[in-house]
Amino acid sequence: MDRIYAHADFSSPAFKRYLSLRQGDGGLSVGGLTFEEDLEIFAGQSFGNILPVLSCGKAPDKENIGGPAIVALIHAAQIASAYCSVRFYGCRADDLVGENLERLLKNTPVDLKHYGIKPGSETPSTTVLSDPDADNGHGERLFVNTIGAAWDYIPAIVDHSFYESDICVFGGTALVPRIHEGLEAMLSKARQNGCLTIANMVYDFLSEKKNPGLKWPLGSSDATYSLLDLLIADREEALKLSGKDSIDEALDFFRQKGVGAVIITAGADDVHLWACSDRFLPVEPETIPVSKALGKAWKDPSRRGDSTGCGDNFAGGVIASIAGQLASGCKILDLKAACQLGVVSGGFAGLYYGGTWLESEPGEKWRLLKPYYEEYLKQNSIA
């Protein structure tokens, strides 16, 4: 569950007192994620006392479904339900937050049969603080996360049906530590079953806390990368995972480690992509722009939401495009086409609060998104 505070002021003195002083110290990190218990140790206060300062004493602007995996999958299901079905594997606790979360999830087209309950814990949740004026008006946010029941979600819980999919997506596994540690074996099993493997990343605060400033691990070894058909990350995540200083160097690292294709987002800047495998049309390292139409819409105060979930919806758009290509019989996938739908999906998420759009009727989100998609194709001289 995301609790979204949409009007934080990252420049205020009250806010700055909780900002990180050095990597991994438990302080707040703009654009990054901090665990609640670490922030409490850093500040010497309970989060219950810290939050009123950060939120200026206001209630959340919205409570919504959050999480890199489920937000991406909900978006994919909403715009691709005509040609694919989407199952979510995860867990909640037997608490009020979990009940409310599942109630919201039941209003989405995602199959929840594999969404379980772990007793004796609390439902994973995130406090999202968003400053719409940060980053020169493009907006920025940060996250305070409670892992809760996700600590107890282990690879053995994920049954064989997961590996019977055409596409296996591993979303934000750094927030599900045991899955993250076992990623290599899970990817290997998916590959053996002929699944297309996709991982969309999230800020790995546990690794940053353990080894501040050092390269983040993925799975049990770098061999994990060779089992990925597609890696999706933002700029900071890509640099941390590769241990490099530039996007070009990060792309080269992933290529050397055997990743089939890579997409690196950079907020309001161009998207970087590369592909060289038998699953994708070859793409030399290149960039595609963000949507001008959505950039203009973001500047309209009457339409402005927040940037929460933009990256997750980007991933969902990419997944939906890939599913559509597979459903139409494509044997070799077009990464650029997938990125185009991703760009518009991510940009559209900035027009509402929180990462998840709850539809009033099936097809509503695609109906609203489609004009921006068509305009974006024209922008790139594709249509």
N, C-alpha and C positions, 0 to 999 in steps of 0.2 A: 504494500500500500504506500503510495506517495502522498505526503502532506505538503502542499505547495504554497509557499509564501512568495507572492509574485512581485512584491514591491520593496525588497530589501535594498539597503544602501551600503554597498561594499566600501565606499570611501569614508564612511562616518567613523569618528574616533572610537565609538562604542563597539563597532564591528571589528575594527582593526586590532583590538586587544586580544581577539581570539584567533588571529591569523597565525599560521605556521611561521616559526622562526628559522627552522632548518628542516630539510627533507625527513619525513617519517616521524616527526616529533609529536604527532597527534593533533596539531592545530589545524584550523580550517585552511583549505587550499582552493582558491578560485578556479573553477573548471574541473576540480578533482573531488575525490571522495574521502571522507574521514569516518571512522567507526565511532559510534556514540561513546563507548567506554574509554576509548583513547582520548577523545576530546575532554571528557570529564577529568582524566588524569592530568592532561595538559593544562587545563584551566583551574584545577583544584576546586571545581564546583560540579554540582549535579546538572545534567542536561535540562532538567526542569527549571533551574534557575538561569541557565544560559539562553534558552530559547526566547523568553520574553524580551531579552536585550536585542537579540538578532532580529526578531520580528517586530520590534517596537510595540510589543504588547498586543499585537493584532492576532486574530484567529486565522487559520489557514484560508487562503482564497479558494482552495479546492482540495478535496481528497479524491484520488484517482488511482486506477491500476498502474503500477510501476514495475520496473525491472526490465533489463535489456532483452531478455529472451521473450517474455510474454508480450511486451509492447510491440516488438518487431513482428511476432507471429500473428497478433491480432490484426495489425495493419495488413499483413500479407493475406490473411483470411478474408478480410473485408473487401479487398479489391481483386482477389483472385478466386473467389468461391465458385465461380463458374467452371473452373478447370482443375481445382485441387481441394483436398481436405487437409486440415491442419490439426495436429494433436500436440498438446502441451504436457510435458513431464516435469513435475515439481511438487512442492509441498507447502502446507501452511500449518499453523498450530490450531488447537481447539480453543480459540478465544474469540472475543467480540470482533477484533480487527479482522481475523481470518474469516469469520462469518460474513462480515460486510464485504470483504474482498471477493469471496466466492459469489456473493449475490451479484456484484458488478460483473464478474467474469461470465456469469450465465447469460448476460445480455450481449455476448459477443459470439461470433460464429466458430470459435475454437472448441475442439473436442476436449473435455475435461476429465475423461474417464481415468486418466493416469495422474490426476492432481490429487495427492493424498494428504492425510492429516497425521502430524507427529505430535503425540501428547506430551505434556510436561514442558513445553517450550513457549515461545511467542512467535507470532507471525512476522516474517521479515517485513521491514518497513524502512522508509527513507524520508527524512525531512529535506525538502528541496527549497533552497533559498535562491531567488532569482532577482537580479538587478537589471531591469530593462535598459538602463542608461549606460551600463558598463560596455567596454569594448567599442567606444565611439558610437554608441547608440544601437549596436547590433545585439546587445544583451549578453549576459553571462550568468552562469549559475554554479552552485556548489551543492554537495550532498553530504548529509550526515546519516549513516546507515546503521541499522540494527540487524545483524545477520539472523539471529533467532533460530528458527527451525531449520534454516538452510545449513547449519553446522552438521545436522544429522542426516542430510540427504547424501547418500553414497552411491557409487556406481552399481552396486549389487541390487539396488532398488529398481533400477531402470531395466525393465524386462525386455524380452527379445523382440516384442512388437516395435520397439523404437528403431531397431536395426532392419526392419522390413519396409522402411520408407524409401522413396526415391531420393529424398533429400534429408539429411540429418543436420540439424542446426544446433550449435552449442553457443548459447548466448550469455555473455557476462559471467562466465564461469568463475572468475575471481571472487564473486560474491557467493559462490557455493563451493567452499574450499576443498571438500573431498572429491567432488567432480573435477575440479581444476587440477588436483594432484593426479587423478587417474585418467586424464584426458588422452594420453598416448594410447593406452589400452582400448579405450572406448572408440577412438577414431580408427584404430586398427581393425576392430570388429566391424565397424560401419563399412570400411573400405572392402573388407573380405566379403561383405554381403552386396557389394556393388553400389552402395549409396554414394551420392554426391555429398561431400562434407564441407560445411560452412561454419566458421566461427566468427562472431562479432564480439569485439573486445569491450572491456570496461576498465576503469582505473583500478589497478591492483595495489590497494593500500596495504594489504598484508605483506606483500613482498617489499614494498617501499619502506615499511616500518622495520622489517627484519634486516634489510640491507640497503639503507638510504643511499640513493644516488647510483646504485649498481643496476645492471641489466636484470630485467624481470624474467623469471623462468616461465615456461609454458609446458605443462605436463611434467613428466619425470626427466625429460632431456630435450635437447634441440631436435632430436629425431621426430618429435611430435609434428614439427612443421611439414615434414615430407608427406604426412598423412592428410594434409589440408588441401582441398581443391580450391578453396577461396577463403582468404583472410580479410576481414573488414575491421579497420581501426581508425581512430582519429590521430592527428599528428602526434600528440604527446604519447599516446599509447604505443604508436609505431616506433617512436624513438626509444622509449623505455624497453620495449620488448627486444629491439635489435641492439640496444646499447650504442647507437650511433647518434651523430649530431645533426644530420640533415635527412630530409625525406628521400633524396636520391640514394644516400648511403643505406637507409633502411630498406628501400626497395631492393637494392643489390644484395643485402643480407638475406632477405626472405627468398630471393631467387636462388642464392647459393644453398640455402637450407632445403630447397625442394618444394616450396609452396607453389601450387599451380597458377594462382592468380591473386592479386592484391589490390585492394582499394583503400586509399588513405584520404579521409576527409580533413578539412581545415577550417571549420566554421563557415564564415561568410566568404572564404577564399576558394579558389579552384580545387576540384577533386583530382587526386593523383591516382592513376591506375596502370596496371601492368599485367600481362598474361602470357604464359608460355607453357602449355600442356596439351594433352590430347582431348581435354574436355572443353577448352575455350579457343575461339579464334585468337591468333597471336596479336598482342598489343605491345608495342614498344613503350617504354615509360613515357606517358603523356598526361595532359590535364584536360578536364572539361570544366566549363564555367558553371556557376550557380545560376539560378533562375532570376532574370531581371524583373519579370512580372511579380514574382513572389517577394523579391527584395523591395519593390515599390510598395507592395501590400503591407509588408512589415513596418514601413515608415508611417502608415496611416494609424493614428492613435485609436480610432474607432474600431480597428480590426485586430489590434495587436494582442497576442497572447503572451507566451513566454517560450524560451528555447528548450525547455525540458522535453526530452524524448525526441528531439530532432534527429540525433544520430541513430536512435533505435528505429524510428520510422524510415530513415534512409535505408537501413539494413532490411527492413520489411519490404520496401519497394524493390530492392535488388532481388530478394528472395522470390517475391511475386513474379517478377519478370522472368527469372530463371525457371520457375515452375511453369509459366506460360509457354516458354520456349520448349521445354521438355514435353508438355502436353500436345504441342503442335507437331511433334515428331523431330525436332532439331537434335541432331547427334552431336554437333559442335556448337557450343553456346557463345552468344555475343555479349561480351562483358560491357562494352560501351552502351548497348541498349539497356542492359540491366542498370547501369549507373544513371542513365537518363531518368528512368522511373524512380530511382533512389533519390536523385537530386530534388525532384518535385515533391516526393513524399516527405523528405526531411524538411524542405522549406514550408510546406503546407502546415506542418506541425507547429510552426511558430505563430499560427493564426488562432490558436486556442490554448487554454491552460492545461498543462499536463501532457503526458505522452500519448494517452489513449483517447480516441474519439469514440464515444458510445453512440452508435447509430440509432436513429428513431425508426428506421426501416432498412431492410437489406439493400445494399447498393447505394446508400446515401453518400457515403464518403467518396466513392469513385465518381459519382455524379458531380460532386463539388470539386474534386481534384482534376477531373479530365480536362476542363478548359485550360488550366495552368500547364498540364502536360502537353496539350496540343500547341500552346503558345511557346513552350520551351523547345519543342521540336522545330518550330519555325525559327526561333532564335538561333538555333544551331544549323539552320539551312538543311534540315533533314526532311521536313514535310513541304 
